[in-house]
Amino acid sequence: MIDFEPLILTFRLALITTIILLIISFPIAYWLAYSRFKAKAIVETIVSMPLVLPPSVLGFYLLVAFSPSSWLGQFLETNFDLRLVFSFTGLIVASVIYSLPFMVHPIQAGFASLEPELKYASYSLGKSRLTTLLRVLLPNMKSSLLTGIVLTFAHTIGEFGVVLMIGGNIPGETKVASMAIYDQVEMMHYDQANIYAFILFAITFVILLVVYLINQRYFISKAI
Amino acid sequence: MIEINIQKKLQTAHGAMNLNAAFELQEGKITTIYGSSGAGKTTILTILAGLLTPETGTIKVNNEIWLDTFNKKKLPIQKRSIGFVFQNYALFPNMTVIDNLRYALRKGEEDAFVRELITIMELEQLQNRKPETLSGGQKQRVALARALVRRPKLLLLDEPLSALDPQMRSKLQDLILEVHHSFQLTTVLVSHDLAEVFKMSNWVMELENGKITRQGKPETVFAEHEATDHVQLVGKLLSNARKGKNNHLEILIGKNVVKIVTSQQEHSLISAGDEVVVVFQALQPVVRKLVNLKERN
């Protein structure tokens, strides 16, 4: 019988990562979309780095940074009793960094696609920035939000290299589905590997399909 | 009385430009800022609204200071009593027509005035529609209504009618004049259409390269002399042909083409495409009321 723990762990990781990224990506994307600050390019570059860096590079640096012998790892351990290497919490932190561009970019594009006059009109009607954001800007970029959420979720499900570097392979803690597949293949259990692989394959297919269907309907209804 | 004195450096398509304008807006009047595109008209409007801050300047509205860069004072746009109508309407796509208007209400405010505006702007049939299903003229009526919900002191109109066909344009001009008077607004209109300037404004300022070059009543600024016993019509010259000693002019006034034959030499200097003012020197004009006009139609 197949062990469902890695699958459950994967989806828990993806869900938590998505929620955290949804919250922290808003201010970043808003700032990137509207700021005229000159050093903006540097921030944009940092946000986009995980797109091109090999996951093992990112994982390696995180491993070095979070290890108890580094100042950051030591600081976290003495002050917060937090160890980020080979732990689920560490995986979450790594996933948030690794999937950051997948959430920030669609939201940033969503902000940029809105006419600035919408914002100005709302201000001229006496509304604050927050009210404007919640009642005018966000409702008019639903498809960007949906894209960001789904891409982040799916991307986290597919994570492997970073997990391998920083999480290891601890059952119930850091052994996510992609690790389980690798494990089973190494032990020549191709049938077991196939079950995990197929479940991931099917789920990501369905999620993406649903998004494209929703976005398509959204744009069609807009065009009429 | 609204007093404005602003200086700002602008980057335009034709290079850097210094916007330097000092003027007064008379309460209850419509003032038009006229000029070619890139002259800085919209910039003045956005500075008045508080969307843009000039390098130096002051804006005083009665005794309230909206802007004083010398004392580092700036009233945010939310606290300025303005209504802004944008060239692209800027209606909120996620809200219906009536919700666009209701959005402008203050917290807990009744929507009686919103309903009144819906009636005035003839939006009853459209109130539950989303903006994307409306025509340009309809959208502009919604935008105008929405700008009035907060009963602003100052109404700012940024070329609100430039995207509309002449008929719709004329109808909306009448509507703007009507609300301007009934709500006793001080209105600033940005326009590059001379006919609109004549029809709409009590006062016009011509802006060229960021400077006010002329200002006054439209007939004083754009015609040679102020005339009270003359009929003045603004139009566009379609053709100008010299036949013998005379010039045969074809002028589009409103929707009518008027043909005029004149023998004055200077008429050779104007050419097709020029905007012109036609002065009829009627010594004894006869004006009759058109009764039953509506029934006849």
Boltz contact constraints between the chains, C-beta under 6 A:
constraints:
  - contact:
      token1: [A, 117]
      token2: [B, 86]
      max_distance: 6.0
  - contact:
      token1: [A, 117]
      token2: [B, 88]
      max_distance: 6.0
  - contact:
      token1: [A, 117]
      token2: [B, 90]
      max_distance: 6.0
  - contact:
      token1: [A, 118]
      token2: [B, 90]
      max_distance: 6.0
  - contact:
      token1: [A, 120]
      token2: [B, 51]
      max_distance: 6.0
  - contact:
      token1: [A, 121]
      token2: [B, 90]
      max_distance: 6.0
  - contact:
      token1: [A, 123]
      token2: [B, 77]
      max_distance: 6.0
  - contact:
      token1: [A, 123]
      token2: [B, 78]
      max_distance: 6.0
  - contact:
      token1: [A, 124]
      token2: [B, 77]
      max_distance: 6.0
  - contact:
      token1: [A, 124]
      token2: [B, 82]
      max_distance: 6.0
  - contact:
      token1: [A, 124]
      token2: [B, 84]
      max_distance: 6.0
  - contact:
      token1: [A, 125]
      token2: [B, 104]
      max_distance: 6.0
  - contact:
      token1: [A, 126]
      token2: [B, 78]
      max_distance: 6.0
  - contact:
      token1: [A, 136]
      token2: [B, 92]
      max_distance: 6.0
  - contact:
      token1: [A, 139]
      token2: [B, 94]
      max_distance: 6.0
  - contact:
      token1: [A, 140]
      token2: [B, 93]
      max_distance: 6.0
  - contact:
      token1: [A, 140]
      token2: [B, 94]
      max_distance: 6.0
